[in-house]
C-alpha cells in the first residue's frame, strides 16, 4: 500500500487533522490564526 490521491469527501477530515496538528506543533501561535487559514489550506494547498 502506498500514498494515494485524496478523495473530495476526505477534505474536511484532512483539514481537521491539519488544524489539530498545527495547534499541537505551534502552541505558541494563537489558535484563531490557524482557524483563519483553513480555507486557504483547503483551496490552495490541499489540491
Secondary structure, DSSP 8 states (H G I E B T S, - for coil): -------GGGHHHHHHHHHHHHHHHTTTS-HHHHHHTHHHIIIII--
